[in-house]
Amino acid sequence: MNSKIKTLSFIDGEEKVLYYLKTNNGYVNKSITNIAKDISLSREAVSRIVTRLVNKGIVKKENGTIKLL
């Protein structure tokens, strides 16, 4: 299955973001805007999701990178 199609099939944005990180070796060096475009979500939604994942201790965000822990 095409990665883009699989990403679009997820129920919620958090699943999309986590899948995106997993398919990029758990490490992304892209802006929130570019991630949002890649997974078809708004920049604001991705920003909120990443902040929530950081607060849960699932990802780490620093120096423009997002890393799955």
CYANA upper distance limits for C-alpha pairs under 8 A (distance plus 0.5 A):
  1 MET  CA      5 ILE  CA      7.55
  1 MET  CA      6 LYS  CA      7.12
  2 ASN  CA      6 LYS  CA      6.74
  3 SER  CA      7 THR  CA      6.60
  4 LYS  CA      8 LEU  CA      6.77
  4 LYS  CA     39 ILE  CA      7.85
  5 ILE  CA      9 SER  CA      6.80
  6 LYS  CA     10 PHE  CA      7.51
  7 THR  CA     16 LYS  CA      6.12
  7 THR  CA     19 TYR  CA      7.51
  7 THR  CA     20 TYR  CA      7.83
  7 THR  CA     39 ILE  CA      7.00
  8 LEU  CA     16 LYS  CA      7.89
  8 LEU  CA     39 ILE  CA      7.42
  8 LEU  CA     40 SER  CA      7.87
 10 PHE  CA     15 GLU  CA      6.73
 10 PHE  CA     16 LYS  CA      6.58
 11 ILE  CA     15 GLU  CA      7.64
 12 ASP  CA     16 LYS  CA      7.13
 13 GLY  CA     17 VAL  CA      6.70
 13 GLY  CA     41 LEU  CA      7.87
 13 GLY  CA     45 ALA  CA      8.09
 13 GLY  CA     46 VAL  CA      7.95
 13 GLY  CA     49 ILE  CA      7.72
 14 GLU  CA     18 LEU  CA      6.65
 14 GLU  CA     49 ILE  CA      6.49
 15 GLU  CA     19 TYR  CA      6.50
 16 LYS  CA     20 TYR  CA      6.54
 16 LYS  CA     39 ILE  CA      7.25
 17 VAL  CA     21 LEU  CA      6.76
 17 VAL  CA     39 ILE  CA      8.05
 17 VAL  CA     46 VAL  CA      7.95
 17 VAL  CA     49 ILE  CA      8.17
 17 VAL  CA     50 VAL  CA      8.34
 18 LEU  CA     22 LYS  CA      6.67
 19 TYR  CA     23 THR  CA      6.61
 20 TYR  CA     24 ASN  CA      6.83
 20 TYR  CA     39 ILE  CA      8.05
 21 LEU  CA     25 ASN  CA      7.06
 21 LEU  CA     26 GLY  CA      5.16
 21 LEU  CA     27 TYR  CA      6.58
 21 LEU  CA     28 VAL  CA      7.12
 21 LEU  CA     67 LYS  CA      8.04
 21 LEU  CA     68 LEU  CA      7.13
 22 LYS  CA     26 GLY  CA      5.24
 22 LYS  CA     27 TYR  CA      8.33
 22 LYS  CA     68 LEU  CA      8.08
 24 ASN  CA     28 VAL  CA      7.07
 26 GLY  CA     67 LYS  CA      6.14
 26 GLY  CA     68 LEU  CA      5.27
 26 GLY  CA     69 LEU  CA      8.26
 27 TYR  CA     65 THR  CA      7.67
 27 TYR  CA     66 ILE  CA      6.35
 27 TYR  CA     67 LYS  CA      4.97
 27 TYR  CA     68 LEU  CA      6.78
 28 VAL  CA     65 THR  CA      6.12
 28 VAL  CA     66 ILE  CA      5.75
 28 VAL  CA     67 LYS  CA      6.95
 29 ASN  CA     64 GLY  CA      6.65
 29 ASN  CA     65 THR  CA      4.90
 29 ASN  CA     66 ILE  CA      7.02
 30 LYS  CA     34 ASN  CA      6.70
 30 LYS  CA     35 ILE  CA      7.00
 30 LYS  CA     64 GLY  CA      7.31
 30 LYS  CA     65 THR  CA      7.07
 31 SER  CA     35 ILE  CA      6.82
 31 SER  CA     64 GLY  CA      7.21
 31 SER  CA     65 THR  CA      8.45
 32 ILE  CA     36 ALA  CA      6.51
 32 ILE  CA     43 ARG  CA      6.64
 32 ILE  CA     46 VAL  CA      7.06
 32 ILE  CA     47 SER  CA      6.90
 33 THR  CA     37 LYS  CA      6.83
 33 THR  CA     42 SER  CA      8.38
 33 THR  CA     43 ARG  CA      5.65
 34 ASN  CA     38 ASP  CA      6.70
 35 ILE  CA     39 ILE  CA      6.85
 35 ILE  CA     43 ARG  CA      8.49
 35 ILE  CA     46 VAL  CA      8.14
 36 ALA  CA     40 SER  CA      6.24
 36 ALA  CA     41 LEU  CA      5.40
 36 ALA  CA     42 SER  CA      6.16
 36 ALA  CA     43 ARG  CA      5.76
 36 ALA  CA     46 VAL  CA      6.50
 37 LYS  CA     41 LEU  CA      6.97
 37 LYS  CA     42 SER  CA      7.97
 37 LYS  CA     43 ARG  CA      8.34
 41 LEU  CA     45 ALA  CA      7.01
 41 LEU  CA     46 VAL  CA      7.17
 42 SER  CA     46 VAL  CA      6.91
 43 ARG  CA     47 SER  CA      6.61
 44 GLU  CA     48 ARG  CA      6.74
 45 ALA  CA     49 ILE  CA      6.63
 46 VAL  CA     50 VAL  CA      6.51
 47 SER  CA     51 THR  CA      6.67
 48 ARG  CA     52 ARG  CA      6.65
 49 ILE  CA     53 LEU  CA      6.64
 50 VAL  CA     54 VAL  CA      6.59
 50 VAL  CA     59 VAL  CA      8.07
 51 THR  CA     55 ASN  CA      6.71
 52 ARG  CA     56 LYS  CA      6.75
 53 LEU  CA     57 GLY  CA      6.73
 53 LEU  CA     58 ILE  CA      5.74
 53 LEU  CA     59 VAL  CA      6.16
 54 VAL  CA     58 ILE  CA      6.39
 54 VAL  CA     59 VAL  CA      5.48
 54 VAL  CA     60 LYS  CA      6.15
 54 VAL  CA     61 LYS  CA      7.53
 57 GLY  CA     69 LEU  CA      7.97
 58 ILE  CA     68 LEU  CA      6.75
 58 ILE  CA     69 LEU  CA      6.02
 59 VAL  CA     66 ILE  CA      7.17
 59 VAL  CA     67 LYS  CA      5.93
 59 VAL  CA     68 LEU  CA      4.95
 59 VAL  CA     69 LEU  CA      5.71
 60 LYS  CA     66 ILE  CA      6.23
 60 LYS  CA     67 LYS  CA      5.67
 60 LYS  CA     68 LEU  CA      7.02
 60 LYS  CA     69 LEU  CA      7.28
 61 LYS  CA     65 THR  CA      6.17
 61 LYS  CA     66 ILE  CA      5.03
 61 LYS  CA     67 LYS  CA      6.91
 62 GLU  CA     66 ILE  CA      7.22
